[in-house]
Amino acid sequence: MNRRLIINCAALSRAMVERPGAMLATAALAARGQMVDLEPSFPALTCSVQATLTTGQLPAVHGIVGNGFYQAELAETRFWEQPATLVGAPPAWTKLAARPGGKKVAMLFWQNSLYADVECMLTPKPLHTETGLVNDCYSRPEGLYAALVAKLGEFPLMRYWGPMAGIDSSKWIAAATEEVWRTQRPDLCLTYLPHLDYNTQRRGPDPAGLAEDLKEVDALVGRLAAMAAADGAEVVVLSEYSLTAVTRAVAINRVLREAGLLAVRELAGREYLDCGACGAFAVADHQIAHVYLPRNREANLGRVKKLLQGTPGVAEVLDAKEQTSRGIRHARSGDLIAVAEADAWFSYYYWLDEARAPDFARTVDIHRKPGYDPVELFFDPATRSIPLNAELVRGSHGRAGAGEAKGVLICSASRNELASRKSLRADEFATIFLV
């Protein structure tokens, strides 16, 4: 295998690449090589599709059923957990180690990369202390992050997610990738540019409203591609999914609460989801919601499915058999999985009185919230906090199939495996590009 750089450009769509004058470097790369659609596995969510890309397996096998899940043993929800040990299938590049001389792999800012079976890795790993947040990244080899900080400064964590999220985090990752490429000399390097994911959620996915964002990320793609090409390496640019425009939010947990199925604990005048005491609750994740029934499952399953099927904004409710047909039935999956209508997404909100919202609701808190919260990308000047207005969100993803949520795959040189093909499934990617 020749050296290969894989650039995961989150939320990149064919429409963005093909918009005249919008992404000159990326479009030129596609013109010199190949561009096909990348069909995400279901659900079309960051952690799930990345695990499919790296293992060549579907969530039913690798177990990454979303960006979050319910851990029944602890009666707690878990979101954005990083260890590679959560992935129940080996990465495809383990086959490289068996080759004479071995091959060196670098994994930069991909999900579930902590303690991964790679020679080089870098992932955000801040420390929460009683006095605040200590910014840090976990790296291999030891000392890599310290060396990057000495040259580039600290990773701009507050620009990676939250109301200040923007191009600075992608610029830092791109610069770090250049350093790793030069100093660690990986044969296979996977890196991640999150920038387009921000304003596509804030404003919607129409390229016409994202001109500056497209220009900014295109400059980074062009710089990295030129670096790799100068070393005779293959360049691959991909996106796990594209976003769809949304106009409404479905507060699925409020539906379950009003039906008497969801339980809360009141502490200091605020309400906190009491997962283990619920007849049913949902782990909301973009356009997908895993619905768990911790108590009285057999008695409530049919009732909950019928309730959600009749909820405006819900397109499908998948039971175990239907989940199996979608390649997502796993021990971590919900007893049911709700799928939103194309123009809708699921908020995690469960309180009925805003004054009783939990303390974390108005903060950026990706771990304590029992669901993904894209409203963390916004800021309310009046309260100097995250607003409690799910209607602000204009772009989402998660649905997959029937031509929806397609990402893109761009190769710097034509490949026989893609000849005459218009698309590639996410689970086919690994055997072509990671071995």
C-alpha angles and dihedrals in degrees: 000000000000117000112285133194117201115194115195104203103189118227094003111154135192089245090059094050093046097046104114112256094354102107108013099169095044093046091048090052089052092048092053093047132007139303124195134163117266111219109210123222117245121301099036093217130133102251095036097051094041089055089049091050094051098042104030088229133112124244091262086069106029094040100221094129096168142327086291142017142180117265102209095191090063096029087231137119118237124204132184095000109177112201117115087217088078089068107089097203130059120253113256093240092070084086089064092065090064092059120097109277092008125240127259117232128197122194114190121187095334115140121261091020098125108119090357120165094261135111094230130031140158127187135156111264110167120181119233111215134172089260097048143278122333109206114227144142126215112231144181127236093045110255095027094114092046089053091049091049090052090056104029105022123240121326106265096239094173089058091051095067138358134047092318094051111135148121097314094079092050091047090054093048091049091051090047089050090055091052093047091047091052102039104030096035098210118192090212119029124182117191135172133221110190099180102106092052092070107059093031085066094041098044107013132259100281105126090215090071095045103057097129093043092052091049093049097050092040089059090056093047090049093050094049093044091052091050093052094043090054087062093047092251128148116248123211122184117190144160124210092218144341125237130245127216114259131194104180143038125220113213093207095175091055089055090053092045094051087052090057094249103108123074129204136186119222115220124172090344094308130107125233126188111255098206099180093052095051125110084205138349135166133234097212115210116173106288094349129072125189106213115205126194106201095170131043091356099169093047095047104036098088092041093052093047092051092045093053094042087060095048115109111246095028113113101178141003112205122207124196095280093048091047089054091056089053094051095245106099105124139139089262094051121104120260081245131015119212119207119201126228112264093261096043139071136190123255119200093225113135105162120099095201117052090212088065096051112130121264092254095054094088095041137074099259113149095175107046098045112092091226144021112287116200089176085080085081090070134069129210109212092194094061096021088230144087108299122238094228114115091180089076092077115097105174134046144156142193103109113105136181136053091060096306128138094006116177124197136248120204124185124194090221133030116265127206090220089064098042112134091359124126096190145019126210116235091238090057093056099080098058091051104040109021103051 
